[in-house]
Amino acid sequence: MNVSLHEGIPVSIMEAMSFGIPVVATDAGATREIVNATNGLLLPVNFDQNDLLKFIDNGSSYIEKRHAAYETWRNKYNSQINYMQLVQKLKEL
């Protein structure tokens, strides 16, 4: 759970997702680039505690969210893949 009021793109969320942990976070900064209803729950910055019930009642199973969290990390934030893609692009210049 990350309930920041101000945020860049949170590495802590990337790290949690790399272990398949669904994330509950506030919509601060670039957090919405990582967290969504498929892999966790994105709350308004000034959320009400009842908003957390959406995480339980949104119809998606915890196992599905775990899988989606891991896939988000693997497809967007895996440094081994990203660094190789960067090197390849630099070679093309």
C-alpha positions in Angstrom: 0.0 0.0 0.0 1.4 3.4 -1.0 -0.7 6.4 0.1 1.6 9.2 -1.0 0.2 12.7 -1.6 3.1 13.5 -4.0 5.0 10.9 -6.1 7.2 10.5 -9.1 7.1 7.0 -10.5 7.4 4.8 -7.3 10.1 2.2 -7.4 8.6 0.6 -4.3 5.5 -0.3 -6.4 7.7 -1.7 -9.2 9.5 -3.9 -6.6 6.3 -5.2 -5.1 4.9 -6.1 -8.5 8.1 -7.9 -9.4 7.0 -10.4 -6.7 3.4 -10.5 -7.9 2.0 -8.4 -5.1 -1.0 -6.4 -6.1 -0.7 -2.7 -5.1 -3.2 -0.3 -3.5 -1.9 3.3 -4.1 -3.1 6.8 -4.4 -3.3 8.6 -7.8 -0.3 10.8 -7.1 2.2 11.7 -9.7 2.9 9.0 -12.2 1.4 6.2 -10.1 -1.4 5.7 -12.5 1.2 4.6 -15.1 1.7 1.5 -13.0 -1.4 0.8 -10.9 -4.8 0.0 -12.3 -7.9 -2.0 -11.5 -6.4 -5.1 -13.2 -3.2 -5.3 -11.0 -4.4 -3.5 -7.9 -6.4 -0.5 -6.9 -5.8 3.2 -7.7 -7.4 5.5 -5.1 -8.0 9.2 -5.2 -5.3 11.1 -3.2 -7.9 12.2 -0.7 -9.6 8.7 -0.5 -12.2 7.6 1.9 -11.6 4.4 3.9 -14.7 2.9 2.2 -12.8 3.2 -1.2 -10.7 0.3 0.0 -13.7 -2.0 -0.2 -13.4 -1.6 -4.0 -10.3 -3.7 -3.8 -12.3 -6.6 -2.3 -15.5 -6.2 -4.2 -14.4 -5.4 -7.8 -15.0 -9.0 -9.1 -11.3 -9.8 -9.9 -9.7 -12.6 -7.9 -6.6 -12.0 -5.9 -4.7 -14.6 -8.0 -5.6 -12.7 -11.2 -4.4 -9.5 -9.6 -1.1 -11.2 -8.6 -0.6 -12.4 -12.1 -1.4 -9.0 -13.6 0.9 -7.2 -11.1 3.8 -9.5 -12.1 3.0 -9.0 -15.8 2.9 -5.3 -15.5 6.4 -5.3 -13.9 7.8 -7.8 -16.5 6.4 -5.9 -19.5 7.3 -2.4 -18.4 9.8 -2.2 -15.5 12.1 -5.3 -15.8 15.5 -3.7 -15.8 17.2 -6.6 -17.6 14.9 -6.3 -20.5 14.8 -2.5 -20.5 18.6 -2.1 -20.4 19.0 -4.5 -23.3 16.4 -2.6 -25.3 18.2 0.7 -24.5 21.5 -0.7 -25.6 20.0 -2.0 -28.9 18.4 1.5 -29.6 21.8 3.2 -28.9 23.5 0.8 -31.3 21.0 1.8 -34.0 21.9 5.5 -33.7 
